[in-house]
Amino acid sequence: MTASQRREQLLTVSRGLFAQKGFEGTSVEEIAARAEVSKPVVYEHFGGKEGIYAVVVDREVQALTHALTGALGSGGHPKVLLERTALALLDYIESSEDGFRILVRDSPVAQATGTFSSLIGDVATQVEAILEPQFRQNGLDTKAAPLYAQMLVGMIALTGQYWLDARSPKKTEVAAHLVNLAWNGLHNIEKKPTLTRTTR
């Protein structure tokens, strides 16, 4: 096996273990045993568990970023963009269940970028750019666009986490419900929302 093939094998084995057991529950010993290599081979390629985890997370972030930005960057009516984005996330979850499980766990490798939360923040920034002209066109306060972008993206991401385990209803039905709530909620948005009762 070449060094490149060995590296990919270690990444595949580690990805499965991290998805199943999490970062803390996975050891270098277990990675080595599953890959049928000695521990020094793992250290030689990645420097340790943190190194291999960082590569696995980075690959998943790149894959999901590509899917979501592709959906958002394809142009079209805002409702269609919302549909595409919801489906892009659900497609990723369906095709990369282990990857999504890894991404939604708290990352022990503390970093400001390359995490699920930073990815969601980046997507929310793109959504904000789509919402702002819509807000302006409808006489709404554009300063609220970032807040609504975070809410929309968060709603889709959390629904994705739920669907990861539930897998019911079908993906297209989940996306339709997401879009129904988000679109109809945004479509009838109040210019100056207030609570029904004053809370203390």
C-alpha positions as a Markdown table, in Angstrom:
| # | Residue | x | y | z |
|---|---|---|---|---|
| 1 | Met | 0.0 | 0.0 | 0.0 |
| 2 | Thr | 1.4 | 3.4 | -0.9 |
| 3 | Ala | 1.7 | 6.2 | 1.6 |
| 4 | Ser | -1.2 | 8.0 | 0.0 |
| 5 | Gln | -3.4 | 4.9 | 0.1 |
| 6 | Arg | -2.5 | 4.3 | 3.7 |
| 7 | Arg | -3.4 | 7.9 | 4.5 |
| 8 | Glu | -6.8 | 7.5 | 2.9 |
| 9 | Gln | -7.4 | 4.2 | 4.7 |
| 10 | Leu | -6.6 | 5.8 | 8.0 |
| 11 | Leu | -9.0 | 8.7 | 7.2 |
| 12 | Thr | -11.8 | 6.3 | 6.2 |
| 13 | Val | -11.3 | 4.2 | 9.4 |
| 14 | Ser | -11.1 | 7.3 | 11.6 |
| 15 | Arg | -14.1 | 8.9 | 10.0 |
| 16 | Gly | -16.3 | 5.9 | 10.9 |
| 17 | Leu | -15.0 | 5.7 | 14.4 |
| 18 | Phe | -15.4 | 9.5 | 15.0 |
| 19 | Ala | -19.0 | 9.3 | 13.7 |
| 20 | Gln | -19.8 | 6.2 | 15.9 |
| 21 | Lys | -17.9 | 7.1 | 19.1 |
| 22 | Gly | -17.0 | 10.8 | 18.9 |
| 23 | Phe | -13.6 | 12.3 | 19.3 |
| 24 | Glu | -13.2 | 11.6 | 23.0 |
| 25 | Gly | -14.5 | 8.0 | 22.6 |
| 26 | Thr | -12.0 | 7.2 | 19.8 |
| 27 | Ser | -8.4 | 6.3 | 20.5 |
| 28 | Val | -5.3 | 6.1 | 18.3 |
| 29 | Glu | -5.0 | 2.5 | 19.4 |
| 30 | Glu | -8.4 | 1.7 | 18.0 |
| 31 | Ile | -7.7 | 3.6 | 14.8 |
| 32 | Ala | -4.5 | 1.6 | 14.3 |
| 33 | Ala | -6.2 | -1.7 | 15.2 |
| 34 | Arg | -9.1 | -1.2 | 12.8 |
| 35 | Ala | -6.6 | -0.2 | 10.0 |
| 36 | Glu | -4.4 | -3.1 | 11.0 |
| 37 | Val | -1.3 | -0.9 | 11.4 |
| 38 | Ser | 0.8 | 0.0 | 14.4 |
| 39 | Lys | 0.2 | 3.2 | 16.3 |
| 40 | Pro | 3.4 | 4.8 | 15.0 |
| 41 | Val | 1.9 | 4.7 | 11.5 |
| 42 | Val | -1.0 | 6.8 | 12.6 |
| 43 | Tyr | 1.4 | 9.3 | 14.2 |
| 44 | Glu | 3.6 | 9.3 | 11.2 |
| 45 | His | 0.8 | 10.4 | 8.9 |
| 46 | Phe | -1.2 | 12.7 | 11.1 |
| 47 | Gly | 0.8 | 13.4 | 14.3 |
| 48 | Gly | -2.0 | 12.1 | 16.5 |
| 49 | Lys | -5.7 | 11.9 | 16.9 |
| 50 | Glu | -6.2 | 15.7 | 16.7 |
| 51 | Gly | -4.4 | 15.8 | 13.4 |
| 52 | Ile | -6.5 | 13.1 | 11.8 |
| 53 | Tyr | -9.7 | 14.5 | 13.2 |
| 54 | Ala | -8.9 | 18.0 | 11.8 |
| 55 | Val | -8.5 | 16.5 | 8.3 |
| 56 | Val | -11.7 | 14.5 | 8.6 |
| 57 | Val | -13.6 | 17.6 | 9.7 |
| 58 | Asp | -12.0 | 19.8 | 7.1 |
| 59 | Arg | -13.1 | 17.5 | 4.3 |
| 60 | Glu | -16.7 | 17.4 | 5.6 |
| 61 | Val | -16.9 | 21.1 | 6.0 |
| 62 | Gln | -15.6 | 21.5 | 2.4 |
| 63 | Ala | -18.2 | 19.1 | 1.0 |
| 64 | Leu | -21.1 | 20.7 | 2.8 |
| 65 | Thr | -19.9 | 24.2 | 2.0 |
| 66 | His | -19.7 | 23.3 | -1.6 |
| 67 | Ala | -23.3 | 21.8 | -1.6 |
| 68 | Leu | -24.8 | 24.8 | 0.3 |
| 69 | Thr | -23.1 | 27.6 | -1.6 |
| 70 | Gly | -23.9 | 25.9 | -4.8 |
| 71 | Ala | -27.5 | 25.9 | -3.9 |
| 72 | Leu | -27.5 | 29.5 | -2.8 |
| 73 | Gly | -25.4 | 30.7 | -5.7 |
| 74 | Ser | -27.5 | 29.2 | -8.5 |
| 75 | Gly | -29.8 | 32.2 | -8.7 |
| 76 | Gly | -33.5 | 32.3 | -8.9 |
| 77 | His | -36.5 | 33.3 | -6.8 |
| 78 | Pro | -35.8 | 33.4 | -3.0 |
| 79 | Lys | -38.3 | 30.6 | -2.4 |
| 80 | Val | -36.5 | 28.4 | -5.0 |
| 81 | Leu | -33.2 | 29.2 | -3.3 |
| 82 | Leu | -34.6 | 28.2 | 0.0 |
| 83 | Glu | -35.9 | 24.9 | -1.4 |
| 84 | Arg | -32.5 | 24.1 | -3.1 |
| 85 | Thr | -30.6 | 24.9 | 0.2 |
| 86 | Ala | -32.9 | 22.7 | 2.3 |
| 87 | Leu | -32.6 | 19.9 | -0.2 |
| 88 | Ala | -28.8 | 20.4 | -0.4 |
| 89 | Leu | -28.4 | 19.9 | 3.3 |
| 90 | Leu | -30.7 | 16.9 | 3.4 |
| 91 | Asp | -28.9 | 15.4 | 0.4 |
| 92 | Tyr | -25.6 | 15.8 | 2.2 |
| 93 | Ile | -27.0 | 14.1 | 5.3 |
| 94 | Glu | -28.4 | 11.3 | 3.3 |
| 95 | Ser | -25.1 | 10.7 | 1.3 |
| 96 | Ser | -22.7 | 11.5 | 4.2 |
| 97 | Glu | -24.4 | 10.4 | 7.4 |
| 98 | Asp | -21.1 | 9.8 | 9.2 |
| 99 | Gly | -19.7 | 13.1 | 8.0 |
| 100 | Phe | -22.7 | 15.0 | 9.3 |
| 101 | Arg | -22.6 | 13.2 | 12.6 |
| 102 | Ile | -19.0 | 14.3 | 13.0 |
| 103 | Leu | -19.8 | 17.9 | 12.1 |
| 104 | Val | -22.6 | 18.4 | 14.5 |
| 105 | Arg | -20.6 | 17.2 | 17.5 |
| 106 | Asp | -18.7 | 19.7 | 19.5 |
| 107 | Ser | -15.2 | 19.9 | 18.0 |
| 108 | Pro | -12.4 | 19.4 | 20.5 |
| 109 | Val | -10.0 | 21.1 | 18.1 |
| 110 | Ala | -10.9 | 24.7 | 19.0 |
| 111 | Gln | -10.8 | 26.9 | 16.0 |
| 112 | Ala | -12.8 | 29.8 | 14.7 |
| 113 | Thr | -13.2 | 28.4 | 11.2 |
| 114 | Gly | -13.7 | 25.0 | 9.8 |
| 115 | Thr | -16.4 | 24.0 | 12.2 |
| 116 | Phe | -20.1 | 23.3 | 11.7 |
| 117 | Ser | -21.1 | 26.5 | 13.5 |
| 118 | Ser | -18.7 | 28.6 | 11.4 |
| 119 | Leu | -20.1 | 27.0 | 8.3 |
| 120 | Ile | -23.6 | 27.8 | 9.3 |
| 121 | Gly | -22.5 | 31.4 | 10.0 |
| 122 | Asp | -21.0 | 31.6 | 6.5 |
| 123 | Val | -24.2 | 30.3 | 4.9 |
| 124 | Ala | -26.3 | 32.8 | 7.0 |
| 125 | Thr | -24.2 | 35.6 | 5.6 |
| 126 | Gln | -25.1 | 34.5 | 2.1 |
| 127 | Val | -28.7 | 34.2 | 3.0 |
| 128 | Glu | -28.6 | 37.7 | 4.5 |
| 129 | Ala | -27.4 | 39.1 | 1.1 |
| 130 | Ile | -30.5 | 37.4 | -0.4 |
| 131 | Leu | -32.9 | 38.7 | 2.2 |
| 132 | Glu | -31.7 | 42.3 | 2.4 |
| 133 | Pro | -33.1 | 43.3 | -1.0 |
| 134 | Gln | -36.3 | 41.4 | -0.3 |
| 135 | Phe | -36.7 | 43.3 | 3.0 |
| 136 | Arg | -36.0 | 46.6 | 1.2 |
| 137 | Gln | -38.5 | 45.9 | -1.5 |
| 138 | Asn | -41.2 | 45.1 | 1.0 |
| 139 | Gly | -40.6 | 48.1 | 3.2 |
| 140 | Leu | -39.0 | 46.0 | 6.0 |
| 141 | Asp | -36.1 | 47.1 | 8.2 |
| 142 | Thr | -33.0 | 45.8 | 6.5 |
| 143 | Lys | -31.1 | 45.8 | 9.8 |
| 144 | Ala | -33.2 | 42.8 | 10.8 |
| 145 | Ala | -32.0 | 40.8 | 7.8 |
| 146 | Pro | -29.0 | 39.2 | 9.6 |
| 147 | Leu | -31.2 | 38.1 | 12.4 |
| 148 | Tyr | -33.7 | 36.5 | 10.0 |
| 149 | Ala | -30.9 | 34.9 | 8.1 |
| 150 | Gln | -29.6 | 33.2 | 11.3 |
| 151 | Met | -33.0 | 32.0 | 12.2 |
| 152 | Leu | -33.7 | 30.5 | 8.7 |
| 153 | Val | -30.3 | 28.7 | 8.5 |
| 154 | Gly | -30.6 | 27.6 | 12.1 |
| 155 | Met | -34.0 | 26.2 | 11.5 |
| 156 | Ile | -32.8 | 24.2 | 8.5 |
| 157 | Ala | -29.7 | 23.0 | 10.3 |
| 158 | Leu | -31.5 | 21.8 | 13.4 |
| 159 | Thr | -34.2 | 20.1 | 11.3 |
| 160 | Gly | -31.3 | 18.3 | 9.5 |
| 161 | Gln | -30.0 | 17.1 | 12.8 |
| 162 | Tyr | -33.4 | 15.7 | 13.7 |
| 163 | Trp | -33.9 | 14.1 | 10.3 |
| 164 | Leu | -30.5 | 12.4 | 10.6 |
| 165 | Asp | -31.9 | 10.0 | 13.2 |
| 166 | Ala | -35.6 | 10.1 | 12.4 |
| 167 | Arg | -35.4 | 9.6 | 8.6 |
| 168 | Ser | -39.1 | 10.2 | 8.4 |
| 169 | Pro | -40.9 | 11.7 | 6.6 |
| 170 | Lys | -39.1 | 11.5 | 3.2 |
| 171 | Lys | -36.4 | 14.0 | 2.4 |
| 172 | Thr | -38.5 | 15.9 | -0.1 |
| 173 | Glu | -41.4 | 16.1 | 2.3 |
| 174 | Val | -39.1 | 17.5 | 5.1 |
| 175 | Ala | -37.8 | 20.1 | 2.7 |
| 176 | Ala | -41.3 | 21.0 | 1.7 |
| 177 | His | -42.3 | 21.5 | 5.3 |
| 178 | Leu | -39.2 | 23.6 | 6.0 |
| 179 | Val | -39.9 | 25.8 | 3.0 |
| 180 | Asn | -43.6 | 26.1 | 4.0 |
| 181 | Leu | -42.8 | 27.3 | 7.4 |
| 182 | Ala | -39.9 | 29.6 | 6.4 |
| 183 | Trp | -41.5 | 31.0 | 3.3 |
| 184 | Asn | -45.0 | 31.5 | 4.6 |
| 185 | Gly | -43.6 | 32.9 | 7.8 |
| 186 | Leu | -41.4 | 35.3 | 5.9 |
| 187 | His | -44.1 | 36.1 | 3.3 |
| 188 | Asn | -46.4 | 37.5 | 6.1 |
| 189 | Ile | -43.7 | 39.1 | 8.2 |
| 190 | Glu | -44.8 | 42.0 | 10.3 |
| 191 | Lys | -42.9 | 45.3 | 9.8 |
| 192 | Lys | -42.7 | 45.9 | 13.6 |
| 193 | Pro | -43.2 | 42.6 | 15.4 |
| 194 | Thr | -44.2 | 42.7 | 19.0 |
| 195 | Leu | -45.1 | 40.1 | 21.6 |
| 196 | Thr | -48.8 | 39.5 | 22.3 |
| 197 | Arg | -48.2 | 40.1 | 26.0 |
| 198 | Thr | -45.4 | 42.0 | 27.8 |
| 199 | Thr | -43.1 | 39.5 | 29.4 |
| 200 | Arg | -41.0 | 40.2 | 32.5 |
